[in-house]
């Protein structure tokens, strides 16, 4: 016999089943009903809820809704709020006899979901949480708890309500004070603001508040189990809870660390992974025995597991997709199945609405108050206030327990599920609408190489994925020619994918006003940067940072550092890697997506580096004994102009030879565009008149095929080829973009990066800084003052100075 969920009238139905009935009597060939089998019924229910939830998600995604809303609605469709209101459909699809199996499966998924999310967290970060986050977290929790609870007592005293709501309104108000880290983490990840300053601060604030909330929840569970209302009984419950904690910390954690030690740098053995899964089940079982919820033990165990690789990453590889994408949505669907909106009456609805809306307003006010104290902009405080009002699975789990313990009736449970649904349905699209982190990078200040003065400081930012990028990047920095007249500031950002961790990190490897300081995690990268700085002592300086984040949001850290450090150009590694035998491996398509986002948002010029240094043996320019040959392919346009100006700086290096290869369209000798390009070319020729390492070659071509043939014939003479990304006005390349595989490289860059294009030369594809995401005006000034062939936001009615030659692109 299996108990069903409580019916609306408060009765409990016991369903008798024959577990020994034969399976062959339940198939269609014997005229049986396959859904009478618990296994077949479970498979059908999971499939139905998953399909409907995904369909709803597809419809609501364009509206900016979160997946939580779709998954709860997917359950409500089949519950008493939807088709389940019709008895025939309910008995056929979600009969009472199948409720226990379906809910148990969902509970198993929920337990591993909490374990996975806890593994991603690092308890040590609680000690390092900044003062701002602690102030905001404590303010939100304390103000919301005090005001919401006080309001509930006033309503209970002065407003008429039914007995069920009167008994539960206080704990409903208390639950509004919770700000659960897991819910905030999921929301920030969905709307892709996890590694913004606002997102990081909201996450840390939620972590501070969650410590108190989790402790309060455990105490509440202990009190609920103390039915005899004796202090001694409560003491035994607390001691049992403490015993589980000690078991995890002093028995299971040392065993897990021993497992890690046995791996000694190798992938974690499957046997150890299985042992940890068994530990999860054991602590869940013990939690239930001592009267706590079964997720309490797995949460503490997850916190005890070392985050990150190799163990944390291995556990997430095994569990993350199954739990977060499949089993966790099952629990949300169960909550929807148990929700009956037809039980709600208007009086209960507005009373609960007052409590919920007041709590939301108090959280907003508490964040603003703490933000004002910490000098945080009010706009960021508003965004954080909305984020910290997010609800999710932990609250729903708590409401389920209270319903099972008769602290909530079916009606109050429905009201709370609907409140979670409505709050998330409003907050998620609202946050997407009012907060666009890319707006802070829309600089109106020109930061490209071309807009800098001839002898001014050059700031080059390089992004490093792994040690293989170092030789070519160091050569590129050295070729930029640091001198006493024109120094170079090298800004290195080490990009590390967030694996097995919940919180993204952005750290500085030197003193920084706002970022946390830490030593560089890669000795090889650190040594290479130090060697470059020593080689150019007094003329070059190096600043290094590390971004540990998901590739989906890593572009935010890249743009932030480039903006703060005032970079003129930032260099991104390509998403493909060349092997020594000439074969090409795709590192990650996520890196390609990240590069495209950086190109769209960067506050300076951007270069994508296709590194083929391994094919030429990584010759080092720092030694001074190697000649470094650079080619610039010039067709015309702002991006080619940026590439040309960068190469003129390189030409001043004693070991660098620069060859500018200009392609001219046959029959366009007198065109306006060619004249403007020629002016820039001649200025570069003039300033390198006495430099034998700077040469300009011109080739007259009739179409793109001749350009390709010429490049293939000459490219092997060079170590580095620099080319502009876009040539939108070029007649030579019209129609060729249809064949491009990597649109972020442009037509010529894509051709040079193709596996079919056999060469040992590395390639740098340059995009000049975009202002307001488009090129507005391009100007050339005499190089005696300042070269400027870049974006200029000049009003249409403004008269250009006579010394400027205006070029429309």
C-alpha positions in Angstrom: 0.0 0.0 0.0 1.2 3.5 -0.8 -0.1 6.8 0.6 -1.3 9.4 -1.9 -1.0 13.2 -1.5 -3.6 14.7 0.7 -6.9 15.4 -1.0 -8.5 18.9 -0.8 -10.9 17.7 1.9 -7.9 16.8 4.1 -8.4 13.0 3.9 -5.6 10.6 3.0 -6.2 7.8 0.5 -4.3 4.5 0.7 -4.0 2.7 -2.6 -3.6 -1.1 -2.6 -1.6 -2.6 -5.4 -0.5 -6.1 -6.2 3.3 -6.0 -6.7 3.4 -9.6 -7.8 1.1 -9.2 -10.9 2.8 -10.3 -14.1 4.2 -7.8 -16.5 3.0 -9.7 -19.5 -0.6 -9.1 -18.4 0.0 -5.3 -18.7 1.0 -5.1 -22.4 -1.3 -4.3 -25.3 -0.9 -7.8 -26.8 -2.8 -9.3 -23.8 -5.4 -6.4 -23.9 -3.9 -5.1 -20.7 -3.3 -1.5 -19.6 0.5 -0.8 -19.7 0.0 2.2 -17.4 -1.0 -0.1 -14.6 2.7 -1.0 -14.3 4.5 1.5 -12.0 7.5 1.4 -14.2 5.6 2.2 -17.4 3.6 4.9 -15.6 6.7 6.6 -14.3 8.3 6.6 -17.7 5.2 8.1 -19.3 4.9 10.8 -16.5 8.5 11.8 -16.8 8.3 12.0 -20.6 5.0 14.0 -20.6 6.2 16.6 -18.0 9.6 17.0 -19.7 8.1 17.5 -23.2 5.5 19.9 -22.1 8.0 21.9 -19.9 10.4 22.2 -22.9 7.5 23.3 -25.2 6.5 26.0 -22.7 10.1 27.0 -22.3 10.5 27.5 -26.1 7.4 29.7 -26.0 8.5 31.8 -23.0 12.2 32.1 -23.8 11.7 35.0 -26.2 9.9 36.8 -23.4 13.0 36.5 -21.2 11.5 33.9 -18.8 13.6 31.6 -16.7 13.4 27.8 -17.0 12.0 27.5 -13.4 8.7 29.2 -14.6 8.4 26.8 -17.5 9.1 23.7 -15.4 6.5 24.6 -12.7 3.9 25.4 -15.4 4.7 22.1 -17.0 3.6 20.3 -13.8 0.6 22.6 -13.3 -0.7 21.6 -16.8 -1.3 18.1 -15.6 -2.2 18.9 -12.0 -5.6 20.0 -10.6 -5.0 23.5 -11.9 -5.0 22.1 -15.5 -6.0 18.8 -17.1 -5.9 17.1 -13.7 -9.1 19.0 -12.8 -10.9 16.5 -15.1 -11.0 13.2 -13.1 -10.8 11.0 -16.2 -7.6 12.6 -17.4 -6.1 12.6 -13.9 -6.8 8.9 -13.3 -5.3 8.0 -16.7 -2.2 10.1 -16.7 -1.3 10.9 -13.0 -3.3 8.5 -10.9 -2.9 8.4 -7.2 -1.2 5.0 -7.2 1.8 6.5 -9.2 2.3 9.6 -7.0 4.7 7.9 -4.5 7.0 6.6 -7.2 7.1 9.9 -9.1 7.7 12.0 -6.0 10.4 9.6 -4.7 12.3 9.8 -8.0 12.0 13.6 -7.9 13.2 13.7 -4.3 16.3 11.6 -5.2 17.1 14.1 -8.0 16.6 17.0 -5.6 19.0 15.5 -3.1 21.8 15.2 -5.7 20.9 18.6 -7.1 21.7 20.2 -3.7 24.8 18.1 -3.4 26.1 19.3 -6.8 25.4 22.9 -6.0 27.1 22.6 -2.7 30.2 21.0 -4.3 30.6 24.1 -6.4 30.8 26.3 -3.2 33.9 27.0 -1.2 33.3 27.5 2.5 36.6 29.3 2.8 35.2 32.1 0.8 32.8 33.0 3.7 35.9 34.2 5.6 37.1 36.2 2.7 33.7 37.8 1.9 34.1 41.6 1.7 32.5 44.0 4.1 30.1 45.3 1.5 28.6 41.9 0.9 28.3 41.0 4.6 26.6 44.3 5.3 24.1 43.9 2.5 23.4 40.2 3.3 22.8 40.8 7.1 20.7 43.9 6.4 18.5 42.0 3.9 17.9 39.1 6.3 17.4 41.0 9.5 15.1 43.8 8.1 13.0 41.3 6.1 12.6 39.0 9.1 11.7 41.7 11.5 9.3 43.7 9.3 7.6 40.7 7.6 7.1 38.9 10.9 5.8 42.0 12.6 3.3 42.6 9.7 2.1 39.0 9.9 1.3 39.4 13.6 -0.6 42.6 13.0 -2.6 41.0 10.2 -3.3 38.0 12.4 -4.6 40.3 15.1 -6.6 42.8 13.2 -7.7 41.1 9.9 -10.1 38.2 9.6 -8.8 35.1 7.9 -9.5 31.4 7.9 -8.0 29.1 10.5 -5.4 27.5 8.1 -4.0 30.9 7.1 -4.1 32.2 10.6 -2.0 29.3 11.8 0.6 29.5 9.0 0.9 33.2 8.2 3.8 33.7 10.7 6.0 31.0 9.2 5.1 32.3 5.7 6.4 35.7 6.7 9.6 34.1 8.2 10.2 32.2 5.0 10.3 35.5 3.1 13.5 36.5 4.9 15.5 33.6 3.2 17.9 34.6 0.4 19.3 31.3 -0.9 22.6 31.3 -2.6 21.7 28.5 -5.0 18.7 30.4 -6.4 20.7 33.5 -6.9 23.5 31.5 -8.6 21.0 29.9 -11.1 19.4 33.2 -11.9 22.7 35.0 -12.5 23.9 32.2 -14.7 20.6 32.2 -16.8 20.7 36.0 -17.4 24.5 35.9 -17.9 25.6 38.5 -15.4 27.4 36.1 -13.1 30.8 37.7 -13.4 29.7 41.4 -13.4 30.5 43.5 -10.4 26.8 43.6 -9.5 26.4 39.9 -10.0 29.5 39.1 -7.8 28.3 41.4 -5.0 24.8 40.0 -5.1 26.2 36.4 -5.0 28.4 37.2 -2.0 25.6 39.0 -0.2 23.3 36.0 -0.7 26.1 33.7 0.6 26.3 35.8 3.8 22.5 35.8 4.3 22.3 32.1 3.5 24.5 31.1 6.4 22.0 32.6 8.8 19.0 31.3 6.8 20.4 27.7 6.7 21.1 27.7 10.4 17.6 29.1 11.1 16.0 26.4 8.9 17.8 23.6 10.8 16.7 25.0 14.1 13.1 25.2 12.8 13.3 21.6 11.7 14.6 20.6 15.1 11.8 22.4 16.9 9.2 20.8 14.6 10.5 17.4 15.6 10.2 18.2 19.3 6.6 17.3 19.6 6.8 16.6 23.3 7.9 20.3 23.8 10.6 19.3 26.3 14.0 20.9 26.4 15.7 17.5 26.8 14.0 16.1 23.7 15.1 19.2 21.7 18.6 18.8 23.0 18.8 15.2 21.7 17.6 16.4 18.3 20.4 19.0 18.2 23.0 16.5 19.4 22.0 14.1 16.7 22.4 16.9 14.1 25.8 17.7 15.6 26.8 14.0 15.3 26.0 14.0 11.6 28.1 17.1 11.2 31.0 15.5 13.0 30.7 12.3 10.9 30.9 14.3 7.7 33.8 16.5 8.8 36.0 14.0 10.7 35.2 10.7 8.9 33.9 11.3 5.4 36.0 14.4 4.5 39.3 12.7 5.5 38.3 9.7 3.4 37.5 12.0 0.4 40.9 13.7 0.8 42.5 10.3 0.9 40.8 9.4 -2.3 42.1 12.6 -3.8 45.6 11.9 -2.6 45.5 8.4 -4.1 44.7 9.9 -7.5 47.9 12.0 -7.4 47.3 14.1 -10.5 45.6 11.4 -12.4 41.8 11.3 -13.2 39.8 10.3 -10.1 39.1 6.5 -10.0 35.5 5.5 -10.7 35.5 3.5 -7.4 36.1 6.7 -5.4 33.3 8.5 -7.3 30.9 5.7 -6.4 31.9 5.8 -2.8 31.1 9.5 -2.7 27.7 8.8 -4.2 27.1 6.3 -1.5 28.1 8.9 1.1 25.4 11.2 -0.3 22.8 8.5 0.2 24.0 7.6 3.7 23.9 11.2 5.0 20.5 11.8 3.4 19.2 8.7 5.2 20.8 9.8 8.5 19.3 13.3 8.1 15.8 11.7 7.8 16.4 9.6 10.9 17.3 12.5 13.1 14.2 14.5 11.9 15.9 16.9 9.4 15.1 17.1 5.8 17.0 14.6 3.6 18.8 17.4 1.7 20.5 18.8 4.8 23.2 16.0 5.0 24.1 16.2 1.2 24.4 20.0 1.5 27.0 19.7 4.3 28.8 16.9 2.5 28.9 18.9 -0.7 30.6 21.8 1.2 33.1 19.3 2.6 34.2 18.1 -0.8 37.1 20.1 -2.2 35.9 22.3 -5.0 37.4 22.5 -8.5 39.6 20.0 -10.3 40.2 17.2 -10.1 37.6 15.8 -7.7 34.9 18.6 -7.9 35.2 18.6 -11.7 34.9 14.8 -11.9 31.8 14.8 -9.7 30.2 17.6 -11.8 31.0 15.8 -15.0 29.1 12.7 -13.8 26.2 14.5 -12.2 25.6 18.0 -13.5 23.6 17.4 -16.6 21.6 14.5 -15.1 20.7 16.5 -12.0 20.3 20.1 -13.2 18.7 19.4 -16.6 16.7 16.2 -15.9 16.0 15.3 -12.3 15.8 18.9 -10.8 13.0 19.9 -13.2 11.1 16.8 -12.1 10.9 18.2 -8.6 9.6 21.5 -9.9 7.0 19.6 -12.0 5.9 17.8 -8.8 5.3 21.1 -7.1 3.2 22.2 -10.1 1.3 18.9 -10.0 0.4 19.5 -6.3 -0.8 23.1 -7.0 -4.6 23.7 -7.2 -5.4 27.3 -8.0 -9.1 26.6 -7.7 -8.7 26.4 -3.9 -7.5 30.0 -3.6 -10.0 32.5 -2.3 -9.6 36.3 -2.8 -9.2 37.1 0.9 -6.3 34.6 1.4 -4.8 35.8 -1.8 -4.6 39.5 -0.9 -3.3 38.8 2.7 -0.5 36.6 1.4 0.2 39.1 -1.4 0.6 41.9 1.2 3.2 39.8 3.1 5.1 38.8 -0.1 5.1 42.3 -1.6 6.1 43.9 1.7 9.0 41.5 2.0 10.2 42.3 -1.6 10.0 46.0 -0.9 11.9 45.6 2.4 14.7 43.7 0.7 15.0 46.4 -1.9 15.1 49.0 0.8 17.6 47.1 2.9 20.0 46.8 -0.1 19.7 50.5 -0.9 20.3 51.4 2.8 23.4 49.2 3.0 24.5 50.4 -0.5 24.2 54.0 0.5 26.4 53.2 3.6 29.0 51.5 1.3 28.8 54.2 -1.5 27.3 51.8 -4.1 25.4 53.5 -7.0 21.7 53.4 -6.5 21.1 51.8 -9.9 23.3 48.8 -8.9 21.4 48.6 -5.5 18.1 48.4 -7.4 19.4 45.6 -9.5 20.8 43.8 -6.5 17.5 44.2 -4.7 15.7 42.6 -7.5 18.2 39.7 -7.7 18.0 39.0 -4.0 14.2 38.7 -4.2 14.6 35.6 -6.4 12.9 32.3 -5.2 13.5 28.8 -6.3 13.8 25.1 -5.4 15.0 25.5 -1.7 11.8 27.5 -0.8 9.6 25.1 -2.7 11.3 22.2 -0.8 10.6 23.9 2.5 6.9 24.5 1.6 6.6 20.8 0.7 7.9 19.8 4.1 5.6 22.2 5.9 2.7 20.8 3.9 3.6 17.3 4.9 3.9 18.4 8.5 0.5 20.1 8.4 1.9 23.5 9.0 0.5 24.5 5.6 -2.8 23.4 4.2 -3.3 22.7 0.5 -4.5 26.2 -0.1 -1.6 28.0 1.6 0.9 25.6 -0.2 -0.7 26.6 -3.5 -0.5 30.3 -2.6 3.2 30.0 -1.9 4.0 28.0 -5.1 2.1 30.7 -7.1 4.1 33.4 -5.3 7.4 31.8 -6.3 6.1 31.4 -9.9 4.9 35.0 -10.2 7.9 36.6 -8.6 10.3 34.8 -10.9 8.0 35.5 -13.9 8.3 39.2 -13.2 11.9 39.5 -12.0 13.8 37.6 -14.7 12.5 39.6 -17.8 12.6 42.8 -15.7 16.3 42.3 -14.9 17.1 41.4 -18.6 15.4 44.7 -19.6 16.8 47.2 -17.1 20.4 45.8 -16.7 22.7 45.4 -19.7 26.3 45.0 -18.5 27.7 45.7 -21.9 26.5 49.4 -21.7 29.4 50.2 -19.4 31.9 49.3 -22.2 30.3 51.6 -24.8 33.1 54.1 -24.6 32.9 57.5 -26.3 36.6 58.0 -25.9 38.8 56.8 -28.7 41.3 54.3 -27.5 42.6 52.7 -30.7 46.3 52.6 -31.7 45.7 55.1 -34.5 44.2 57.7 -32.3 47.2 57.8 -30.0 50.0 60.2 -30.6 53.1 59.2 -32.5 55.4 58.8 -29.4 52.8 58.1 -26.8 52.5 55.1 -24.5 51.1 51.9 -26.2 48.9 49.7 -24.0 48.5 46.2 -25.3 46.3 43.7 -23.5 46.8 40.0 -24.2 44.5 37.2 -23.2 46.1 33.8 -22.4 44.3 30.5 -22.4 47.2 28.2 -21.7 51.0 27.9 -21.8 51.1 27.2 -25.5 50.0 30.8 -26.2 53.0 32.3 -24.5 55.8 32.3 -27.1 53.8 34.0 -29.9 52.2 36.5 -27.5 55.6 37.4 -26.0 57.0 37.9 -29.5 54.0 40.1 -30.3 54.7 42.2 -27.2 58.4 42.5 -28.0 57.6 43.4 -31.6 55.5 46.3 -30.3 58.8 47.9 -29.5 59.1 49.4 -26.0 61.5 52.3 -26.0 62.2 55.4 -23.9 60.3 57.5 -26.4 57.3 55.2 -26.6 56.9 52.8 -23.7 54.7 49.7 -23.7 52.3 48.6 -21.0 51.5 44.9 -21.3 48.3 43.8 -19.6 47.9 40.0 -19.3 44.6 38.4 -18.5 44.8 34.6 -17.9 41.5 33.0 -18.9 40.5 29.9 -16.9 37.2 28.1 -17.4 35.1 27.8 -14.3 35.1 24.1 -13.5 33.7 22.6 -10.3 33.2 26.0 -8.7 30.1 28.2 -8.2 31.6 31.7 -7.8 33.5 33.3 -10.7 36.7 35.0 -9.7 38.6 38.0 -11.1 41.9 38.5 -9.3 44.9 40.9 -9.7 48.5 39.6 -9.4 49.6 43.0 -8.0 48.0 45.5 -5.7 44.6 46.7 -7.0 42.1 49.1 -5.5 39.0 47.0 -6.0 40.1 43.5 -7.0 41.4 40.8 -4.6 45.2 40.3 -5.0 46.7 36.8 -5.4 49.8 35.2 -6.8 49.7 33.9 -10.4 48.6 30.3 -10.6 50.8 29.5 -13.6 54.5 29.8 -13.0 55.4 29.5 -16.7 53.2 32.5 -17.6 54.4 34.5 -14.7 58.1 33.8 -15.6 57.6 34.7 -19.2 56.0 38.1 -18.3 58.7 38.8 -15.8 61.4 38.0 -18.4 59.8 40.4 -20.9 59.6 43.2 -18.3 63.3 42.6 -17.4 64.4 42.6 -21.0 62.7 46.0 -21.5 63.4 47.4 -18.0 62.4 51.1 -17.8 60.5 51.0 -21.1 57.9 48.4 -20.4 55.6 47.5 -17.5 53.5 44.4 -16.9 50.2 44.0 -15.1 48.6 40.5 -14.9 45.1 39.3 -13.9 43.3 36.0 -13.8 39.6 35.5 -14.8 38.0 32.3 -13.6 34.6 32.2 -15.2 32.3 30.4 -17.6 33.1 31.2 -21.3 29.5 32.4 -21.7 30.2 35.4 -19.4 34.0 35.7 -19.6 33.8 38.5 -22.2 32.6 40.8 -19.3 35.9 40.4 -17.4 37.9 40.9 -20.6 36.1 44.2 -21.5 36.2 45.4 -17.9 40.0 45.0 -17.6 40.6 46.6 -21.0 38.4 49.6 -20.0 40.0 50.0 -16.6 43.5 49.7 -17.8 42.9 51.9 -20.9 44.1 49.3 -23.4 44.6 50.5 -27.0 44.3 47.0 -28.4 43.5 43.6 -26.8 44.7 40.4 -28.3 42.5 37.2 -28.1 43.7 33.7 -28.9 41.8 31.9 -31.7 39.6 28.9 -30.8 41.6 26.5 -32.9 45.0 25.0 -32.1 47.6 23.9 -34.7 49.6 20.7 -33.9 53.2 20.1 -34.9 52.1 17.8 -37.8 49.9 20.5 -39.3 46.6 19.2 -38.1 44.0 21.5 -36.5 42.1 20.9 -33.3 39.1 22.9 -32.1 39.7 23.8 -28.5 36.2 25.0 -27.7 33.4 26.6 -29.7 32.6 28.5 -26.5 35.9 30.4 -27.0 34.7 31.4 -30.5 31.4 32.7 -29.0 33.4 34.6 -26.4 35.6 36.2 -29.1 32.5 37.3 -31.1 31.0 39.0 -27.9 34.3 40.8 -27.2 34.5 42.1 -30.8 30.9 43.4 -30.3 31.5 45.1 -26.9 35.2 45.9 -26.5 36.0 49.5 -25.6 39.2 49.4 -27.7 40.6 47.8 -30.8 40.7 44.0 -30.9 43.0 41.5 -32.5 42.4 37.7 -32.8 45.7 35.8 -32.9 45.9 32.6 -35.0 48.9 31.0 -33.5 51.0 28.8 -35.7 54.2 29.2 -33.8 54.5 25.5 -33.1 55.1 24.9 -36.9 58.1 27.2 -36.9 59.6 26.1 -33.6 58.6 29.2 -31.6 61.6 31.5 -32.5 62.1 34.0 -29.6 62.4 37.6 -30.5 63.6 38.4 -26.9 67.0 36.9 -27.7 67.6 39.6 -30.4 69.2 37.1 -32.7 66.1 36.3 -34.7 64.8 38.3 -37.6 61.0 38.7 -37.3 59.2 39.3 -40.6 55.8 40.9 -40.5 53.4 41.4 -43.5 50.5 43.8 -43.5 47.8 43.1 -46.1 46.2 46.4 -47.0 43.0 46.5 -49.0 41.4 49.6 -47.5 39.1 50.6 -44.6 39.4 51.5 -40.9 40.5 48.0 -39.8 43.4 47.9 -42.3 44.4 51.4 -41.3 44.6 50.2 -37.6 46.7 47.2 -38.8 49.0 49.5 -40.8 49.6 51.9 -37.9 50.4 49.1 -35.5 52.9 47.7 -38.0 54.7 51.1 -38.2 55.3 50.9 -34.5 56.7 47.4 -34.9 59.0 48.6 -37.7 61.1 50.6 -35.2 62.3 47.4 -33.5 65.8 46.4 -34.6 64.9 42.8 -35.3 61.5 43.4 -37.0 61.0 43.9 -40.8 57.6 45.1 -42.0 56.3 44.7 -45.5 53.0 46.4 -46.4 51.3 44.6 -49.4 48.7 46.9 -50.9 46.1 45.5 -53.3 44.8 47.9 -55.9 41.7 47.3 -58.0 42.4 47.5 -61.7 40.6 50.5 -63.4 40.0 52.4 -60.1 43.0 54.7 -60.3 41.1 57.9 -59.8 38.6 56.7 -57.2 38.1 58.8 -54.1 38.6 55.8 -51.7 42.0 55.0 -53.3 43.2 58.6 -52.9 42.3 58.6 -49.2 44.1 55.3 -48.6 47.1 56.6 -50.6 47.4 59.6 -48.3 47.7 57.3 -45.2 50.2 55.0 -47.1 52.3 58.0 -48.1 52.4 59.3 -44.5 53.6 56.0 -43.2 56.2 55.8 -46.0 57.4 59.3 -45.1 57.8 58.5 -41.4 59.8 55.4 -42.3 61.8 56.9 -45.1 65.2 56.1 -43.5 64.1 52.7 -42.2 65.2 49.9 -44.4 63.1 47.4 -42.5 59.9 49.1 -43.7 58.8 48.4 -47.3 55.6 48.9 -49.3 54.6 46.7 -52.2 51.6 47.4 -54.5 49.7 44.7 -56.5 47.1 45.6 -59.1 44.4 42.9 -59.1 41.1 42.3 -60.9 39.2 40.2 -58.3 39.4 38.3 -55.1 40.9 35.2 -56.7 44.0 37.2 -57.7 44.3 38.5 -54.1 44.2 34.9 -52.8 46.8 33.7 -55.3 49.1 36.6 -54.5 48.8 36.0 -50.7 49.4 32.2 -51.1 52.6 32.9 -53.1 54.1 35.4 -50.6 52.8 34.4 -47.1 55.5 31.8 -46.3 58.2 34.5 -46.3 56.7 36.0 -43.1 56.4 35.0 -39.4 53.3 37.2 -38.8 50.6 38.4 -41.1 48.4 41.3 -39.9 45.2 42.0 -41.7 42.1 44.1 -41.0 38.8 42.3 -40.3 36.3 44.1 -42.4 36.5 45.5 -46.0 32.9 46.2 -46.5 33.4 48.8 -49.2 35.8 46.7 -51.2 34.5 45.6 -54.6 37.2 42.9 -54.7 35.7 40.8 -51.9 32.0 41.2 -52.6 30.2 37.9 -52.3 33.1 36.1 -50.8 31.7 36.3 -47.2 29.3 33.5 -48.1 32.2 31.0 -48.0 33.6 32.2 -44.6 33.6 29.6 -41.8 34.7 32.0 -39.1 32.8 35.3 -39.5 34.7 36.9 -36.7 37.8 36.9 -38.8 36.4 38.6 -41.9 37.0 37.3 -45.4 40.8 37.5 -45.7 41.3 36.5 -42.0 39.1 33.4 -42.5 41.1 32.4 -45.6 44.4 32.7 -43.7 43.1 30.7 -40.8 41.7 27.9 -43.0 43.2 24.5 -42.6 43.5 24.3 -46.4 45.8 27.4 -46.3 49.2 25.8 -45.8 51.6 28.2 -44.1 53.7 28.5 -41.0 52.9 32.2 -40.5 50.8 33.3 -37.5 48.0 35.7 -38.3 46.7 38.7 -36.4 43.2 39.9 -37.5 42.6 43.5 -36.3 39.3 45.3 -35.7 39.5 49.0 -35.0 37.6 50.3 -32.0 33.9 50.7 -32.6 32.0 53.5 -31.0 28.2 52.9 -30.6 28.8 49.6 -32.5 29.3 51.3 -35.9 31.8 53.3 -37.8 30.7 56.9 -38.1 33.5 58.9 -39.6 37.2 58.2 -40.4 39.7 61.0 -40.6 43.4 61.3 -41.4 45.5 64.0 -39.8 49.1 64.8 -40.7 51.3 62.5 -38.9 53.4 65.4 -37.6 50.6 66.0 -35.1 48.4 62.9 -34.8 47.3 60.1 -37.1 43.6 59.5 -36.9 41.8 57.2 -39.2 39.4 56.0 -36.6 35.9 56.4 -35.3 34.9 60.0 -34.7 31.5 60.9 -33.4 31.1 64.2 -35.3 27.6 65.7 -35.7 26.3 66.0 -39.2 26.2 69.8 -39.1 29.6 70.2 -37.6 32.3 71.6 -39.8 35.5 69.5 -40.0 38.8 71.4 -39.5 40.6 72.2 -42.7 43.5 70.0 -41.8 41.3 66.9 -41.8 40.6 64.8 -44.8 37.2 63.1 -44.1 36.7 59.6 -45.3 33.2 58.0 -45.3 33.2 54.3 -44.6 
